[in-house]
């Protein structure tokens, strides 16, 4: 597409079973001129071959390593020609008409820098995709409450932004490898004077965390905590971060102690051990910082 209005950017990692129906759903919606850019983060499944065989209209960027979510999005953004950038997860399917709906919303709300869409699970249940507060909001309440708009952040599985804004802020902060990139991006956009919006009539179905399906629970928890820690270190004062850090450590130590005491009386010991592992990881992540 030589003159797309919307550039769709999808970062794929080992989700061959999802990327095909995702791209097919894009094909079914021809209401607005779009281009689709997929960055494959060195998948070990047949994602790349499936895209090449079935979707010649996709601009495919093959990375020889897993760049992480933010860096891969930034790589695709360098080639994006659209007036708007639509960040979409591969484990999603869009509903017809979404592009026109998003375009109308952004054109009619000039104070919105980025907007999220309505997201449902495959069973039809609503996904909690819009938040009015940041994690540990109370520790930087004065700073955050001074920002424009009522929405703090939206889920990164489906969000549309103005090209010039992403260009101006330098895209995603590439220090975030996986998780919290959407929170950080929304906060950065608000810090530049824009509001975050929500488009309830633009609908997608989201399967959630398909690229992490084979990862051990402790490993997923570790990545989540690292992202949280990076967010706190970046956006909170040193004093606030120390309070958050030690509250996490103390709570984790206490929970490990109480869980071990109750272990002889618990029937599902495997589940209990998983909880202990999570709290151990919490201590490791936060004790390893200043």
N, C-alpha and C positions, 0 to 999 in steps of 0.2 A: 504494500500500500504506500504510494508515493506521498500522499497528503492525509495522513491519519489525523483524526481529532483526538482520539484516545490511544495511548500506547499501553498495552497490557504487558506487565512484567511478571513472570512466574519463575520462581526458584525451585528447581526440582532436585531431590536427593532420594534415590531408591524408592520412588513411588510410581513405578511403571503401571501398576494395577489401577492407579487413580488418574494419571496424567492424560490417558486417552479419553475417558469420558469427560474430563475437564475441558480439553480442547474441542471435543465434539459439541459441547454445550456452547462454546464461543462461536463455533461455525453456524449454529442454529440461530444466532441473533445477528442479523445484518442491518440493523436499524441505523447504525452510526459507523462512519469509516474508522476502522481500528487497525492497529498492527499488533502482532503478538510476538514478544521476545521471551524465549525460555533460556535460562541459564541452568545447565546441568552441572551439579557440584560433584563430578567424578563418581557418578552412580556405578554400582557394581551389578545392577540388574539390567534388563533390556530396555530401559527408558529411552536411551538415545536412538537405538535402532527402530523402535516403534514410532518415535516422532519423525524420523527421516522417511520411513516407509509410508506413513499415513497423513502427514501434515506438511506438505511442501511449502505452504504459505507461512510457516513459522520461521522466524529468525532464531536459529539455534546456536547458542554459545556453549561450547564444550570446554569445561575447565578440567585441567589434569589433577586438580586437588579440590578438597572440600573447602571452599572459601568462607563458609558461614553465610548466614542469611543476609546480613546487611551489606557485606562486601560484594556479594553476587548481585544484589539489587543495584548497587552503584555501578557495577560493570555494565549491566544491561541499560541503565539510564544513559550512559554515554552514547548509545545508539538510538535512543528514543526520540522520535520526531513529533509526537503528539502534543497538543496544547495541554492535555491532561495526562497524568500518569496513574494507571490503575494497578495497584499491587494486589496480586491474587495468589492464593496458595494453590498448589497442585491437587490437594485433596478436597476440591470443591467442584460444584457444578452451579453455573449461573442460571437464573430463570430468564426467559425471554423478555426483552424490553428493558433490561437493566441499564444498557449503555445510554439510551435516550433519557431514561429517568435520572441517571447520575448527571448527565450533561445538563439537563434542564435545571436541576438543583444547583449545580455549581455556577451556571450562568446567571441564575436569579439570586444568588447569595454571594455577593462580591466580597464580603468580609470573611468568608470561610476559606481557609487555606488548604484544609484536608478534611475529608468526610468519610465516615464508615457507613456500611450498609447493614440492613437487617440480615441476620444469620440464623439459620435453623439447623438442628441435627437431622440426620436421615429419618428419624422417627417423627419429625415434625415439631419437636420441642424447641422452644426458643433458646438460643445460645446467648449467654451473658456477654455482650460484645461492646457495651458502652459504659464507661465509668466516669463518675463525677469527681472522684478523688484519686490521688496518686498513692502508691504503696507508702505506708507510714506517713501519710499526709500531715498528721498533726505536728510532726517535728519540723516542718517548714511551712506551716499554715499561712503565716503572714506573706511569705514570698509567693506561694502558689495562688492564694486567694486574690492577689492583685492582678492576675492574668485575665485576659478577656475571655468571655464565654462561660457557659455552664458545664460543658463537657471537658473532662481532663484528657481522656484518651479513648481510642477505639481499637478494637482487635485488628491486628495486621493481616488477618486472613483475607480481608476484602476492604480496601480503602483507596479512595481516589484523591489525588492532590494536583495542585497547579504546577505545571512544569517549571515556571520561573521561581517558585518558592523552593522546590527541591534543589534547583540549581543554586540558588542564593545561599542556602544553609549547608551546602556541600553533601547533601544526601544523608544516608544513614551513618551513624557513628560506627565505624568498622571495628572498634574495640569490643562491641557486643557481638559475640559469635552466634549465639542462638538464645532466643528469649529476651524480652524487655526492649527489643529494638523499636517496637511499635510505640511503647510508652515513652521512650526517650525521644523518638521522632516527633510525636505529638507535642510533647513539652517544648522541644526546641522551636517548633513552628509557632506555638503560643508566645514564647519568649521574644519572637520577632514581630509580635503585634497582631497575629491572626487568630481567628477562632477555629475550633474543631467542630465539625457538623455531623449530623446523622441523617441518613436517607432511608426512612422506614419502608418506602415503596420499592426500593431496590433490594432484591432478595437473592440470596445464595444458600445452597446446602453445603455444610462443612462437616467432614468426617473427623477432623481434629487429630493432630500428632501422628499421622501415618508414617512419617519418616523415622519416628522414634519407636515404632512397634516392636522391633527386635532388641531394643536397648534394655539392659537391666534397670529396674526401678531406681536403684541407688545412683546409677550414672545419670539418669534423667533428672533426678532430684539435685544432683551436684551441678548440672548445667543451669538449672533454674536458680539455684542459690548464687552461683557465680554472677549471673546476670543481675539478680537483685542487688548483690553487693556492689557491682559496678555502678548501678543506678544511684545507690545511696552515696557512694564515694564522689560521684560526679556532681550531684545536685543538692547535697545537704552540707551544712556547715560541719567543720571538724568535730565540734562538740556533739552535734546531733548524731553524726555517724558513730561516735564512740558510745553513745547511749543505745543506739540501735544494735550495734555490734555486741555489746555486753549483755543486753537483754536477750538476744538470741542465744548466746553462749550459756548464760545462766539457766534459761528455760530448757535448753537441750540437755544440759547436765542433770537437771532435776528430773526430766522425763526419762532419761536413761536409767537413773537410780530407781524411780518408781516402777518402771516397766520390768526391771530385773527382779525386784522384790515380788511382783505379782506373777512372774513367769511360771512357778510351780502350780499355780491355780488356774492357769489359762489353758483352754483346750486347743486353740489354734496358735501353736507356738511359732509357726512359720510367719504368720501375719505379725505377731509381736516382734519377732526378730527383724522383720523388714522395717518396722517403726524404729527400733533401736539403731539400725543402720542409717536411717535417715537423720536421726539426731546426732549420730557420730559424724556424719558428713557435715552437718551444720556447724559443729564445733571446729572441724578441720578448716572449713572455708573461711570462717570469721576469725579464728585464732591466727590464721596466716597473714593477717593484715595489721597495719599500724593503727 
